[in-house]
Amino acid sequence: MSTAMAACSVRGDAGCSDKDLKAALTSWLASPPRRIDRMILQALLCTAPLKVKVLSNCGLYLASRHPARATMGSLLDAVCVHQLQPKPFEFVNSVSNAAGFHVAAQLGLEGPNLFIGAGPRAWQHLQALAALDLADGLIAQALLVVIDENGEFEAKAVLIEKPSQAADFAELTVGIDVLQLQL
């Protein structure tokens, strides 16, 4: 039996623009934030559908293999190549935990908010971090999120209330209906 309460998986191909992502997000959020990058959009897209099940004392544990590539590339090009000062939102969004900030703000999360660089065992690492906070009673729920983009993108989120040691998203969500969104 799964320890997951709810889950969402969002997939899109390389042709899916930021405008497409923002349009899809309006189905889930009344007023999505402005001036956000692709990784933030993806994180919001896989977590916003779970908003109705999330308590305020929920921790957020987010992982990604890469920072927001377009934002980071633009920032590095402006600063290193053209020797310009970074634009405020370009700089702020270049920090990978900006995605966690926006998810927490939109979902009303008041628990810990952690971002880690993802490796092949990202789901296990996120569960290990969440298990500590769940065991200590610091949070009642944990929202685990993995964003992966390499041309095509995949953003997955799982809401849990009990520690788990599942190997991956599929194992973590056994026995529950996962909301699947294809863009």
C-alpha positions as CSV (number, residue, x, y, z in Angstrom):
1,M,0.0,0.0,0.0
2,S,1.3,3.4,-0.9
3,T,2.1,6.1,1.6
4,A,1.2,8.7,-1.0
5,M,-2.1,10.6,-0.7
6,A,-2.1,12.3,-4.1
7,A,0.2,12.7,-7.1
8,C,0.5,14.5,-10.3
9,S,2.8,14.0,-13.4
10,V,3.2,16.6,-16.1
11,R,5.0,15.9,-19.4
12,G,5.7,18.1,-22.3
13,D,7.8,18.0,-25.4
14,A,10.6,20.4,-26.5
15,G,8.1,22.4,-28.5
16,C,6.0,23.3,-25.4
17,S,6.7,27.1,-24.8
18,D,6.6,29.0,-21.6
19,K,3.4,30.6,-22.9
20,D,1.9,27.1,-23.2
21,L,2.9,26.3,-19.7
22,K,1.5,29.5,-18.3
23,A,-1.8,28.9,-20.1
24,A,-2.1,25.4,-18.7
25,L,-1.3,26.8,-15.2
26,T,-4.3,29.1,-15.3
27,S,-6.5,26.0,-15.1
28,W,-5.2,25.4,-11.6
29,L,-4.3,28.8,-10.2
30,A,-6.6,31.9,-10.2
31,S,-3.6,34.3,-10.4
32,P,-0.3,32.7,-11.3
33,P,2.8,34.7,-10.5
34,R,4.3,37.0,-13.1
35,R,7.9,37.0,-14.3
36,I,8.6,33.4,-13.6
37,D,10.8,31.0,-15.5
38,R,10.3,27.6,-17.0
39,M,11.4,25.6,-14.0
40,I,9.0,27.6,-11.8
41,L,6.2,27.0,-14.2
42,Q,6.8,23.3,-14.3
43,A,7.0,23.1,-10.5
44,L,3.7,24.9,-10.2
45,L,2.1,22.8,-12.9
46,C,2.7,19.5,-11.1
47,T,1.9,20.9,-7.6
48,A,-1.1,23.2,-8.1
49,P,-3.5,20.4,-8.8
50,L,-2.7,19.0,-5.3
51,K,-3.4,22.3,-3.6
52,V,-6.8,21.1,-2.3
53,K,-5.2,18.2,-0.4
54,V,-2.2,20.1,1.0
55,L,-2.2,21.4,4.6
56,S,-0.3,24.6,5.6
57,N,2.1,22.6,7.8
58,C,3.4,20.7,4.8
59,G,7.1,20.6,3.9
60,L,8.3,21.1,0.3
61,Y,11.2,19.0,-1.0
62,L,12.1,19.8,-4.6
63,A,14.9,18.4,-6.8
64,S,16.1,19.0,-10.3
65,R,19.1,17.9,-12.3
66,H,19.6,21.4,-13.8
67,P,18.8,24.9,-12.8
68,A,16.4,26.8,-15.0
69,R,18.6,26.6,-18.1
70,A,17.2,29.5,-20.1
71,T,17.3,31.8,-17.1
72,M,20.8,30.8,-16.1
73,G,22.1,31.0,-19.7
74,S,20.6,34.5,-20.1
75,L,22.1,35.6,-16.8
76,L,25.6,34.3,-17.7
77,D,25.4,35.7,-21.2
78,A,24.5,39.2,-19.9
79,V,27.0,39.3,-17.1
80,C,30.0,37.3,-18.5
81,V,29.8,38.0,-22.2
82,H,28.2,41.4,-22.4
83,Q,29.4,42.6,-18.9
84,L,26.0,44.0,-18.0
85,Q,24.3,44.1,-14.7
86,P,21.8,41.3,-14.2
87,K,18.1,42.2,-14.4
88,P,16.5,41.8,-10.9
89,F,14.1,38.9,-11.8
90,E,16.7,37.3,-14.0
91,F,19.0,37.1,-11.0
92,V,16.4,36.0,-8.5
93,N,15.0,33.3,-10.7
94,S,18.6,32.0,-11.4
95,V,18.6,30.6,-7.9
96,S,17.0,27.2,-8.1
97,N,15.1,27.5,-4.9
98,A,13.0,30.2,-6.5
99,A,10.7,27.4,-7.7
100,G,10.2,26.3,-4.1
101,F,9.5,29.8,-3.0
102,H,6.7,30.2,-5.6
103,V,5.2,26.7,-5.0
104,A,5.1,27.5,-1.2
105,A,3.6,30.9,-1.8
106,Q,0.9,29.6,-4.2
107,L,0.0,26.6,-2.0
108,G,0.2,28.3,1.3
109,L,2.9,26.1,2.7
110,E,4.5,27.0,6.0
111,G,6.8,24.0,6.5
112,P,10.5,23.6,5.5
113,N,11.3,24.4,1.9
114,L,14.3,22.5,0.5
115,F,15.9,22.3,-3.0
116,I,18.5,19.7,-3.9
117,G,20.4,18.9,-7.0
118,A,18.8,15.7,-8.4
119,G,20.8,12.6,-9.2
120,P,19.6,9.1,-10.2
121,R,18.2,8.5,-6.7
122,A,16.3,11.9,-6.3
123,W,13.1,10.3,-5.0
124,Q,15.0,8.4,-2.3
125,H,16.9,11.5,-1.3
126,L,13.7,13.6,-1.0
127,Q,12.0,10.9,1.0
128,A,14.9,10.7,3.4
129,L,14.8,14.4,4.0
130,A,11.1,14.5,4.4
131,A,11.2,11.4,6.8
132,L,13.3,13.4,9.3
133,D,10.7,16.2,9.5
134,L,7.8,13.9,9.5
135,A,9.3,11.8,12.3
136,D,10.1,14.9,14.4
137,G,6.5,16.1,14.0
138,L,7.7,19.3,12.4
139,I,5.3,18.7,9.5
140,A,2.1,16.7,8.9
141,Q,2.7,16.2,5.2
142,A,5.6,16.4,2.7
143,L,5.3,17.4,-0.9
144,L,8.0,15.8,-3.0
145,V,8.7,17.3,-6.4
146,V,11.2,16.3,-9.1
147,I,11.7,18.4,-12.2
148,D,13.6,17.0,-15.2
149,E,14.1,18.7,-18.5
150,N,16.4,17.7,-21.3
151,G,14.5,18.9,-24.4
152,E,11.3,17.1,-23.2
153,F,10.3,17.8,-19.6
154,E,8.7,15.9,-16.8
155,A,7.5,17.4,-13.6
156,K,6.2,15.0,-10.9
157,A,4.8,15.7,-7.4
158,V,3.7,13.3,-4.6
159,L,2.1,14.3,-1.3
160,I,2.8,11.9,1.6
161,E,1.9,11.8,5.3
162,K,4.1,8.9,6.4
163,P,7.8,8.2,5.7
164,S,8.5,6.0,2.7
165,Q,11.5,4.2,1.2
166,A,10.1,3.8,-2.4
167,A,12.7,3.6,-5.1
168,D,11.0,5.9,-7.5
169,F,7.8,7.8,-8.5
170,A,6.1,4.6,-9.8
171,E,6.7,2.7,-6.5
172,L,5.8,5.7,-4.4
173,T,2.4,6.1,-6.1
174,V,1.4,2.4,-6.2
175,G,-2.3,2.1,-5.5
176,I,-3.3,5.7,-6.0
177,D,-4.7,7.6,-9.1
178,V,-1.9,9.8,-10.4
179,L,-3.2,12.9,-12.3
180,Q,-1.5,12.7,-15.7
181,L,-1.2,16.0,-17.7
182,Q,0.3,16.0,-21.2
183,L,1.2,19.3,-22.7
